[in-house]
Amino acid sequence: MACGQFDVKKPQFLWTGQGSKFNPTHADDPLSRRTRRFSAARLAALPLAYVAFALLGLLYFPAKQGFDLAPTACETLPSARLSFYSLQNYPHIVMFSFFFVLSYIQFREWGPRARFAWAALATLTMGALVELAEGISGLGHCRVRDLIPDAAGVLLGATYVLSWDLLRKALSHRLAR
């Protein structure tokens, strides 16, 4: 190298996953992205804080009643009018969109399609369990139609994630130039 010349390298950004220093997946790692099949070890890799958050969220309903359970019947099969009316349940939509984002983050070891599928399944399962917890505790209303705003929350959360990914890719391309 001649005097006055510098070796210029492209920066390795944390969010691009470039370079072995920042890349958490290695060939000898059993939970790497190269392993696509379902296994119990992958489920065990989910952080305990996420699982505790979900369980404590479900225990909220019986705990608020002092664990004095008063089960009520769940409302099933909503009409089309009630289904559209349930889309005005904005707190459910917003809370479950954030739960989708949290779930999407937890499934980062899977491929992109599997991440969306598992995050959506986890969010809808959590919505169904919340409705059952409301029915068992007698606190709130156990309604199947409340799963409709939960599904809308999944769509909103997927919109957050896709927007963030597009913004992140555009930013990394701009910074890499």
C-alpha atoms as an extended CHARMM CRD file, in Angstrom:
* protein
*
       177  EXT
         1         1  MET       CA              0.0000000000        0.0000000000        0.0000000000  PROA      1               0.0000000000
         2         2  ALA       CA              1.4190000000        3.3580000000       -1.0050000000  PROA      2               0.0000000000
         3         3  CYS       CA              1.9870000000        6.1470000000        1.4710000000  PROA      3               0.0000000000
         4         4  GLY       CA             -1.1200000000        8.2690000000        1.9960000000  PROA      4               0.0000000000
         5         5  GLN       CA             -3.5800000000        5.5760000000        0.8920000000  PROA      5               0.0000000000
         6         6  PHE       CA             -6.0000000000        4.0980000000        3.3440000000  PROA      6               0.0000000000
         7         7  ASP       CA             -7.7210000000        0.7490000000        3.3460000000  PROA      7               0.0000000000
         8         8  VAL       CA            -11.3980000000        1.7130000000        3.2480000000  PROA      8               0.0000000000
         9         9  LYS       CA            -13.8550000000       -0.9440000000        4.3420000000  PROA      9               0.0000000000
        10        10  LYS       CA            -17.6150000000       -0.8320000000        4.2610000000  PROA      10              0.0000000000
        11        11  PRO       CA            -19.0280000000       -0.4490000000        7.7660000000  PROA      11              0.0000000000
        12        12  GLN       CA            -20.6070000000       -3.5210000000        9.3130000000  PROA      12              0.0000000000
        13        13  PHE       CA            -23.8920000000       -2.4860000000       10.8440000000  PROA      13              0.0000000000
        14        14  LEU       CA            -25.5680000000       -4.4090000000       13.6000000000  PROA      14              0.0000000000
        15        15  TRP       CA            -28.9610000000       -4.4240000000       11.9190000000  PROA      15              0.0000000000
        16        16  THR       CA            -27.7080000000       -5.8620000000        8.6190000000  PROA      16              0.0000000000
        17        17  GLY       CA            -26.2220000000       -8.9500000000       10.2350000000  PROA      17              0.0000000000
        18        18  GLN       CA            -23.0790000000       -8.6530000000        8.0990000000  PROA      18              0.0000000000
        19        19  GLY       CA            -19.8110000000       -9.9360000000        9.4600000000  PROA      19              0.0000000000
        20        20  SER       CA            -19.1850000000      -12.7430000000       11.9110000000  PROA      20              0.0000000000
        21        21  LYS       CA            -18.8490000000      -10.3090000000       14.8030000000  PROA      21              0.0000000000
        22        22  PHE       CA            -22.5080000000       -9.3130000000       14.6500000000  PROA      22              0.0000000000
        23        23  ASN       CA            -24.0410000000      -12.4370000000       13.1130000000  PROA      23              0.0000000000
        24        24  PRO       CA            -25.5460000000      -14.5780000000       15.8850000000  PROA      24              0.0000000000
        25        25  THR       CA            -25.9490000000      -17.6280000000       13.6120000000  PROA      25              0.0000000000
        26        26  HSD       CA            -23.0250000000      -19.9340000000       12.9580000000  PROA      26              0.0000000000
        27        27  ALA       CA            -22.7620000000      -23.2800000000       11.1950000000  PROA      27              0.0000000000
        28        28  ASP       CA            -22.2750000000      -25.1980000000       14.4510000000  PROA      28              0.0000000000
        29        29  ASP       CA            -25.2600000000      -23.5390000000       16.1290000000  PROA      29              0.0000000000
        30        30  PRO       CA            -28.1870000000      -26.0200000000       16.2710000000  PROA      30              0.0000000000
        31        31  LEU       CA            -30.6600000000      -23.1300000000       16.2720000000  PROA      31              0.0000000000
        32        32  SER       CA            -29.2640000000      -21.4460000000       13.1630000000  PROA      32              0.0000000000
        33        33  ARG       CA            -31.3900000000      -20.3040000000       10.2580000000  PROA      33              0.0000000000
        34        34  ARG       CA            -30.0790000000      -23.2120000000        8.2740000000  PROA      34              0.0000000000
        35        35  THR       CA            -32.1460000000      -25.5220000000       10.4620000000  PROA      35              0.0000000000
        36        36  ARG       CA            -35.6830000000      -25.1120000000        9.1920000000  PROA      36              0.0000000000
        37        37  ARG       CA            -37.4240000000      -28.0630000000       10.7750000000  PROA      37              0.0000000000
        38        38  PHE       CA            -39.5490000000      -27.8050000000       13.8960000000  PROA      38              0.0000000000
        39        39  SER       CA            -37.9410000000      -29.0710000000       17.0870000000  PROA      39              0.0000000000
        40        40  ALA       CA            -38.4710000000      -28.8700000000       20.8140000000  PROA      40              0.0000000000
        41        41  ALA       CA            -35.0630000000      -27.2190000000       21.1700000000  PROA      41              0.0000000000
        42        42  ARG       CA            -36.2740000000      -24.2930000000       19.0610000000  PROA      42              0.0000000000
        43        43  LEU       CA            -39.3140000000      -23.7930000000       21.2630000000  PROA      43              0.0000000000
        44        44  ALA       CA            -37.1370000000      -24.0040000000       24.3480000000  PROA      44              0.0000000000
        45        45  ALA       CA            -35.0340000000      -21.1820000000       22.9280000000  PROA      45              0.0000000000
        46        46  LEU       CA            -37.8910000000      -18.7050000000       23.2660000000  PROA      46              0.0000000000
        47        47  PRO       CA            -36.9780000000      -16.1940000000       25.9300000000  PROA      47              0.0000000000
        48        48  LEU       CA            -38.6070000000      -16.7980000000       29.2680000000  PROA      48              0.0000000000
        49        49  ALA       CA            -39.6310000000      -13.1550000000       29.5910000000  PROA      49              0.0000000000
        50        50  TYR       CA            -41.9420000000      -13.4910000000       26.5760000000  PROA      50              0.0000000000
        51        51  VAL       CA            -43.5460000000      -16.6470000000       27.9670000000  PROA      51              0.0000000000
        52        52  ALA       CA            -43.8680000000      -15.0730000000       31.4230000000  PROA      52              0.0000000000
        53        53  PHE       CA            -45.4610000000      -11.9750000000       29.8690000000  PROA      53              0.0000000000
        54        54  ALA       CA            -48.0810000000      -14.1150000000       28.1220000000  PROA      54              0.0000000000
        55        55  LEU       CA            -48.8160000000      -16.2300000000       31.2190000000  PROA      55              0.0000000000
        56        56  LEU       CA            -49.0620000000      -13.2230000000       33.5210000000  PROA      56              0.0000000000
        57        57  GLY       CA            -51.3780000000      -11.5770000000       31.0130000000  PROA      57              0.0000000000
        58        58  LEU       CA            -53.6550000000      -14.5990000000       31.2240000000  PROA      58              0.0000000000
        59        59  LEU       CA            -53.4510000000      -14.7710000000       35.0250000000  PROA      59              0.0000000000
        60        60  TYR       CA            -54.5430000000      -11.1290000000       35.2640000000  PROA      60              0.0000000000
        61        61  PHE       CA            -58.2240000000      -12.0010000000       34.9200000000  PROA      61              0.0000000000
        62        62  PRO       CA            -58.5010000000      -14.5830000000       37.7210000000  PROA      62              0.0000000000
        63        63  ALA       CA            -56.1360000000      -12.5560000000       39.9270000000  PROA      63              0.0000000000
        64        64  LYS       CA            -58.3090000000       -9.4510000000       39.5950000000  PROA      64              0.0000000000
        65        65  GLN       CA            -61.2490000000      -11.5240000000       40.8470000000  PROA      65              0.0000000000
        66        66  GLY       CA            -59.1620000000      -12.8390000000       43.7580000000  PROA      66              0.0000000000
        67        67  PHE       CA            -59.1960000000      -16.2890000000       42.0910000000  PROA      67              0.0000000000
        68        68  ASP       CA            -62.8940000000      -16.4940000000       42.9300000000  PROA      68              0.0000000000
        69        69  LEU       CA            -63.9100000000      -17.9470000000       39.5920000000  PROA      69              0.0000000000
        70        70  ALA       CA            -67.4220000000      -17.4240000000       38.2670000000  PROA      70              0.0000000000
        71        71  PRO       CA            -67.5000000000      -19.0430000000       34.8040000000  PROA      71              0.0000000000
        72        72  THR       CA            -69.9060000000      -17.6110000000       32.2520000000  PROA      72              0.0000000000
        73        73  ALA       CA            -70.9360000000      -18.9010000000       28.8640000000  PROA      73              0.0000000000
        74        74  CYS       CA            -69.1460000000      -17.5080000000       25.8260000000  PROA      74              0.0000000000
        75        75  GLU       CA            -71.0580000000      -15.7580000000       23.0640000000  PROA      75              0.0000000000
        76        76  THR       CA            -70.5480000000      -17.6140000000       19.8050000000  PROA      76              0.0000000000
        77        77  LEU       CA            -71.2550000000      -17.0680000000       16.1140000000  PROA      77              0.0000000000
        78        78  PRO       CA            -71.6330000000      -13.3080000000       15.7350000000  PROA      78              0.0000000000
        79        79  SER       CA            -73.7510000000      -11.8040000000       12.9960000000  PROA      79              0.0000000000
        80        80  ALA       CA            -72.1580000000       -9.8560000000       10.1500000000  PROA      80              0.0000000000
        81        81  ARG       CA            -73.2890000000       -6.5670000000       11.7050000000  PROA      81              0.0000000000
        82        82  LEU       CA            -71.7130000000       -7.4080000000       15.0720000000  PROA      82              0.0000000000
        83        83  SER       CA            -68.5530000000       -8.5520000000       13.3110000000  PROA      83              0.0000000000
        84        84  PHE       CA            -68.1350000000       -5.1630000000       11.6520000000  PROA      84              0.0000000000
        85        85  TYR       CA            -69.0650000000       -3.4350000000       14.9100000000  PROA      85              0.0000000000
        86        86  SER       CA            -66.3430000000       -5.3600000000       16.7310000000  PROA      86              0.0000000000
        87        87  LEU       CA            -63.7440000000       -3.7110000000       14.4830000000  PROA      87              0.0000000000
        88        88  GLN       CA            -64.3410000000       -0.5630000000       16.5400000000  PROA      88              0.0000000000
        89        89  ASN       CA            -62.6600000000       -2.2710000000       19.5000000000  PROA      89              0.0000000000
        90        90  TYR       CA            -59.4840000000       -0.2240000000       19.0380000000  PROA      90              0.0000000000
        91        91  PRO       CA            -57.7910000000       -1.2550000000       22.3060000000  PROA      91              0.0000000000
        92        92  HSD       CA            -57.8510000000       -4.9140000000       21.1990000000  PROA      92              0.0000000000
        93        93  ILE       CA            -56.4790000000       -4.0020000000       17.7720000000  PROA      93              0.0000000000
        94        94  VAL       CA            -53.6130000000       -1.9350000000       19.1710000000  PROA      94              0.0000000000
        95        95  MET       CA            -52.6920000000       -4.3270000000       22.0030000000  PROA      95              0.0000000000
        96        96  PHE       CA            -52.6770000000       -7.3770000000       19.7680000000  PROA      96              0.0000000000
        97        97  SER       CA            -50.7000000000       -5.5640000000       17.0770000000  PROA      97              0.0000000000
        98        98  PHE       CA            -47.9790000000       -4.9530000000       19.6750000000  PROA      98              0.0000000000
        99        99  PHE       CA            -48.2520000000       -8.5770000000       20.8040000000  PROA      99              0.0000000000
       100       100  PHE       CA            -47.7320000000       -9.6100000000       17.1690000000  PROA      100             0.0000000000
       101       101  VAL       CA            -44.5750000000       -7.4970000000       16.9900000000  PROA      101             0.0000000000
       102       102  LEU       CA            -43.2860000000       -9.0300000000       20.2470000000  PROA      102             0.0000000000
       103       103  SER       CA            -44.0400000000      -12.5040000000       18.9240000000  PROA      103             0.0000000000
       104       104  TYR       CA            -42.3580000000      -11.7250000000       15.6050000000  PROA      104             0.0000000000
       105       105  ILE       CA            -39.2230000000      -10.6850000000       17.4670000000  PROA      105             0.0000000000
       106       106  GLN       CA            -39.2110000000      -13.9050000000       19.4840000000  PROA      106             0.0000000000
       107       107  PHE       CA            -39.2870000000      -16.1170000000       16.3910000000  PROA      107             0.0000000000
       108       108  ARG       CA            -36.2050000000      -14.5140000000       14.8230000000  PROA      108             0.0000000000
       109       109  GLU       CA            -34.4250000000      -17.8490000000       14.3480000000  PROA      109             0.0000000000
       110       110  TRP       CA            -36.9670000000      -19.0190000000       11.7700000000  PROA      110             0.0000000000
       111       111  GLY       CA            -37.2110000000      -17.8680000000        8.1740000000  PROA      111             0.0000000000
       112       112  PRO       CA            -39.2770000000      -14.7820000000        7.2700000000  PROA      112             0.0000000000
       113       113  ARG       CA            -42.4310000000      -16.6500000000        6.2390000000  PROA      113             0.0000000000
       114       114  ALA       CA            -42.3230000000      -18.9250000000        9.2570000000  PROA      114             0.0000000000
       115       115  ARG       CA            -41.8070000000      -15.9020000000       11.5210000000  PROA      115             0.0000000000
       116       116  PHE       CA            -44.9950000000      -14.2960000000       10.2470000000  PROA      116             0.0000000000
       117       117  ALA       CA            -46.9410000000      -17.5390000000       10.4840000000  PROA      117             0.0000000000
       118       118  TRP       CA            -45.7970000000      -18.3740000000       14.0180000000  PROA      118             0.0000000000
       119       119  ALA       CA            -46.2780000000      -14.7980000000       15.2330000000  PROA      119             0.0000000000
       120       120  ALA       CA            -49.7940000000      -14.7150000000       13.7860000000  PROA      120             0.0000000000
       121       121  LEU       CA            -50.6090000000      -18.1030000000       15.3120000000  PROA      121             0.0000000000
       122       122  ALA       CA            -49.2270000000      -17.0470000000       18.7050000000  PROA      122             0.0000000000
       123       123  THR       CA            -51.2180000000      -13.7930000000       18.6090000000  PROA      123             0.0000000000
       124       124  LEU       CA            -54.5060000000      -15.4340000000       17.6500000000  PROA      124             0.0000000000
       125       125  THR       CA            -53.9420000000      -18.1730000000       20.2420000000  PROA      125             0.0000000000
       126       126  MET       CA            -53.3220000000      -15.5180000000       22.8750000000  PROA      126             0.0000000000
       127       127  GLY       CA            -56.5450000000      -13.7800000000       21.8110000000  PROA      127             0.0000000000
       128       128  ALA       CA            -58.5200000000      -17.0120000000       22.1860000000  PROA      128             0.0000000000
       129       129  LEU       CA            -56.9230000000      -17.6990000000       25.5820000000  PROA      129             0.0000000000
       130       130  VAL       CA            -57.7500000000      -14.1610000000       26.7540000000  PROA      130             0.0000000000
       131       131  GLU       CA            -61.3940000000      -14.7290000000       25.8160000000  PROA      131             0.0000000000
       132       132  LEU       CA            -61.4030000000      -18.0480000000       27.6860000000  PROA      132             0.0000000000
       133       133  ALA       CA            -59.7890000000      -16.3950000000       30.7090000000  PROA      133             0.0000000000
       134       134  GLU       CA            -62.5150000000      -13.7400000000       30.6550000000  PROA      134             0.0000000000
       135       135  GLY       CA            -65.1580000000      -16.4650000000       30.5150000000  PROA      135             0.0000000000
       136       136  ILE       CA            -63.6470000000      -18.5710000000       33.2990000000  PROA      136             0.0000000000
       137       137  SER       CA            -63.0460000000      -15.6400000000       35.6280000000  PROA      137             0.0000000000
       138       138  GLY       CA            -66.3710000000      -13.9510000000       34.9520000000  PROA      138             0.0000000000
       139       139  LEU       CA            -64.5170000000      -10.6880000000       34.3980000000  PROA      139             0.0000000000
       140       140  GLY       CA            -65.3300000000       -9.1180000000       31.0520000000  PROA      140             0.0000000000
       141       141  HSD       CA            -67.2080000000      -10.7460000000       28.2080000000  PROA      141             0.0000000000
       142       142  CYS       CA            -66.1730000000      -13.9810000000       26.5680000000  PROA      142             0.0000000000
       143       143  ARG       CA            -67.0610000000      -13.3640000000       22.9140000000  PROA      143             0.0000000000
       144       144  VAL       CA            -65.8570000000      -15.0900000000       19.7930000000  PROA      144             0.0000000000
       145       145  ARG       CA            -66.3640000000      -11.8380000000       17.9010000000  PROA      145             0.0000000000
       146       146  ASP       CA            -63.4780000000      -10.3140000000       19.8830000000  PROA      146             0.0000000000
       147       147  LEU       CA            -61.1610000000      -12.5050000000       17.8090000000  PROA      147             0.0000000000
       148       148  ILE       CA            -61.9760000000      -10.3080000000       14.8050000000  PROA      148             0.0000000000
       149       149  PRO       CA            -60.1930000000       -7.2060000000       16.1900000000  PROA      149             0.0000000000
       150       150  ASP       CA            -57.4000000000       -9.5250000000       17.3360000000  PROA      150             0.0000000000
       151       151  ALA       CA            -56.9760000000      -10.6430000000       13.7100000000  PROA      151             0.0000000000
       152       152  ALA       CA            -57.0360000000       -6.9850000000       12.6520000000  PROA      152             0.0000000000
       153       153  GLY       CA            -54.2690000000       -6.4390000000       15.2240000000  PROA      153             0.0000000000
       154       154  VAL       CA            -52.2580000000       -9.1710000000       13.5230000000  PROA      154             0.0000000000
       155       155  LEU       CA            -52.6250000000       -7.3470000000       10.2040000000  PROA      155             0.0000000000
       156       156  LEU       CA            -51.6650000000       -4.0250000000       11.7690000000  PROA      156             0.0000000000
       157       157  GLY       CA            -48.6620000000       -5.6250000000       13.4890000000  PROA      157             0.0000000000
       158       158  ALA       CA            -47.5820000000       -7.2130000000       10.1990000000  PROA      158             0.0000000000
       159       159  THR       CA            -47.8350000000       -3.7600000000        8.6330000000  PROA      159             0.0000000000
       160       160  TYR       CA            -45.5420000000       -2.3710000000       11.3620000000  PROA      160             0.0000000000
       161       161  VAL       CA            -43.0110000000       -5.1360000000       10.7770000000  PROA      161             0.0000000000
       162       162  LEU       CA            -43.0400000000       -4.9010000000        6.9810000000  PROA      162             0.0000000000
       163       163  SER       CA            -42.7260000000       -1.1090000000        7.1210000000  PROA      163             0.0000000000
       164       164  TRP       CA            -39.8120000000       -1.3690000000        9.5250000000  PROA      164             0.0000000000
       165       165  ASP       CA            -38.0600000000       -3.9600000000        7.3610000000  PROA      165             0.0000000000
       166       166  LEU       CA            -38.4510000000       -1.8220000000        4.2280000000  PROA      166             0.0000000000
       167       167  LEU       CA            -37.2230000000        1.2850000000        6.0460000000  PROA      167             0.0000000000
       168       168  ARG       CA            -34.2770000000       -0.6060000000        7.5150000000  PROA      168             0.0000000000
       169       169  LYS       CA            -33.2600000000       -2.0420000000        4.1250000000  PROA      169             0.0000000000
       170       170  ALA       CA            -33.5010000000        1.3540000000        2.4500000000  PROA      170             0.0000000000
       171       171  LEU       CA            -31.4150000000        2.9080000000        5.2150000000  PROA      171             0.0000000000
       172       172  SER       CA            -28.7500000000        0.1990000000        5.0780000000  PROA      172             0.0000000000
       173       173  HSD       CA            -28.4910000000        0.5380000000        1.2820000000  PROA      173             0.0000000000
       174       174  ARG       CA            -28.1660000000        4.2990000000        1.6030000000  PROA      174             0.0000000000
       175       175  LEU       CA            -25.4800000000        4.0040000000        4.3090000000  PROA      175             0.0000000000
       176       176  ALA       CA            -23.5620000000        1.3090000000        2.4280000000  PROA      176             0.0000000000
       177       177  ARG       CA            -23.0170000000        3.5950000000       -0.5940000000  PROA      177             0.0000000000
